[in-house]
Amino acid sequence: MHHIAIVYKHARPEAASLAEEIRVWLESRQVRVSLQENIDTSEFCRSYSRITIPTTVDAVVVLGGDGTFLSVARSLEDLTIPLVGINLGGLGFLTEISTTSCFEEIKEILDGHFEIEERVRLQVLIQREGEEMFSQSVLNDVVISKSALARILDLKTTIDGRYLTHYRADGLIVSTPTGSTAYNLSAGGPIVYPTTNAIILTPICPFALTNRPIILPPHVTIRVELTEPVEHVTLTCDGQVGCELASCDQLLISVAPNPLRLIRTSSIEYFRILRTKLKWGQF
C-alpha cells in the first residue's frame, strides 16, 4: 500500500495524538498519508457532513469507536476503498484493532498479510406521495420507532410485494448481519455471522408474542407502510442520522449495491471478539 488515509474521532485529543503518531510512522516507511478529523458530529438530521477521501487512497484507517467507524463508512458508501478500525471506544465490534497492537497490525497490512471481507449494506428510501424524501445507505441497521409518549405502531410489511404481516409494536429494526450484535441483539434478534448475505427483520416489543424475528435473503425488497395517523415516529439509520416520518410515508429497504470492504489480519478472529465483547464463558 502506497497511500493511506487516517480519519480520527472528532474532539478527542488522544485520537488526534495517536493519528499523528501513525502518520509519522507510516511516512517513515515511505507511505503517503492523508490525515483528517471526522467532521460528522452524528447529530440526528436529514443530512450530514461528509469527509473527503482522495481516490488514490489504498485503505482508510479509522481511529475511534464503532460510531466513528459507521459515520466514516457512510461517507464512503459510493467507494470501494477498504477500511480498518482502531478501537478508542467501548464495545468495538467494528473497530477491531486495539491501540496497543495497532502498529503491529498496520505493519501486517503493509506487508500484504490481510484479507478483505465484504459486508452487506442496506439502502433505505422514503417515498411520500410518490416523491423521494430521503435516501441513505447503512451498515448496521434501519430503525422505525416512536417517542416514549406515542402509541403503539401499526406497520404493514411486505416482501417483494407479498404481504408478510402487520407489526403492532413499539417499532421495527431492519438489520444487516454486521448490525446483528447492535440494537437487533438488544431487541431479541439473532446473532448472524457478519459476512452472511442476509437481512434481519426484528420487531421491537411486539404486541403479539408470535411476531418473531425473521432472516430474509439478500435479493428481496422490504416495504413498510404506516397504516394509521401517527406523530413523533422517526426513522434512524445506524443510530446516527434520519428523519421524522409522516403518516403517508412508505419505506423501501433493500441491499445496497456497494458492500463495505473490511480489512482483517490473521490476529482478528470474530468468535474471539464475540466471546470477549459479550463475556461468554465467564463465570
DOKEPA-546656 format. One record per residue (C-alpha): y negated, x negated, z negated; residue in one letter. Coordinates in steps of 0.2 Angstrom, whole numbers, plus 5000, padded with zeros to 4 digits. Layout:
<sites>
YXZA...
</sites>
This chain:
<sites>
500050005000M498349935005H497150074999H497250174983I496150304976A495950324957I495250484950V494950494931Y494650634919K492950704918H491950654902A493250544895R492750364891P494450304888E494950374906A493450284914A493950124905S495750124910L495250164928A494150014928E495549904922E496749964935I495349944948R495149764944V497049734943W497349814960L495949714968E496649554961S498149594972R497149624987Q497249814986V495649914991R495150044978V494150194979S493650244961L492850414956Q492750534941E493550704943N492050814945I492950984944D492551054927T493951184929S492751324924E493351494929F492451534945C492751584963R492451404969S492451234963Y491851054967S493050954977R493250774976I493250674992T494650554996I494550435011P495850475024T496350295024T497050305006V498950275004D499050354987A498050434973V498250384955V497650524943V497150474925L497150624913G498250774908G499050904918D497450994920G496650854929T498150824940F498051014945L496251004950S496450844960V497950924969A496951074973R495650964981S496950884992L497851044997E497551005016D498050825015L499750745014T499250595003I500450574989P499950574970L500550494954V499850544937G499550434921I499550544906N498050544894L498350714889G499650814879G501150884886L501150794903G502450874914F501450814930L500650654923T502250574920E501750394918I501150334900S499650224898T500750084890T501850074906S500650114919C500349934926F502249904927E502450074936E501050034948I501749864952K503449954956E502450074968I501549924976L503249844979D503949994988G505150044974H504750234973F505250394981E504150544987I504650714980E503950874989E503451014978R503151194983V501351254983R500851444984L499451514994Q498651674987V497551784997L496451934990I496152075003Q494852204998R494552355010E495352245024G494252095021E494751925014E493851904997M494751744990F496051614996S496751474986Q498251364985S499051324968V500351204962L500851294946N500551474946D499551634950V499251754936V498651934936I498151984918S497052094909K495752064895S496352104877A495552274877L496152334894A497552454896R499252414902I499352364921L500252454934D500652334948L501552394964K502552244970T503352224987T504352084995I504152065014D503652245015G505152305005R504752394988Y505352294973L504552394958T503052454949H502752324935Y502052414920R501552254910A500152154902D500152054919G501251964931L501551774934I502051714951V502551534949S503251384958T504651284951P503451144946T502451284936G504051354928S503851244912T502051314910A501451494907Y503051554915N504151474902L503051544888S503251724895A505151704895G505351644913G506751524918P506551334920I506851294938V507151114944Y505451064952P506051014969T506851184972T506151294986N505851454977A504651574970I504751644952I504151814948L503951844929T503152004921P502051974905I502652084891C503352224902P503452404896F505252414902A506352284895L507452294910T505952214920N506652034920R506051884929P506751854947I506851704958I506451734976L506751624992P505351524999P505051625015H504551785008V502851865006T502451954989I501152094990R500452154973V499352304973E498352384958L498852564959T497652634946E495752614942P495552454932V494252354924E494252174917H495852124927V495751944933T496751834945L496951654938T497551504949C498351364939D497451424924G495851354931Q494951454945V495051634950G494051794950C493951974944E495052094953L494452274959A495552424959S495752424978C496252244979D497952184987Q498652014983L499751924996L500651774989I501751654999S502251475000V500851365006A501051265022P500751095014N501851044999P501250924986L501950744988R502350664972L502650484969I504150444957R504850274952T506650244946S506050254927S505350434929I506850544925E506550734925Y507850784912F507250644900R505450714902I506150894899L507050844883R505550744877T504250874880K505251024874L506050924860K507850964865W509250884855G508150854840Q508750914823F
</sites>
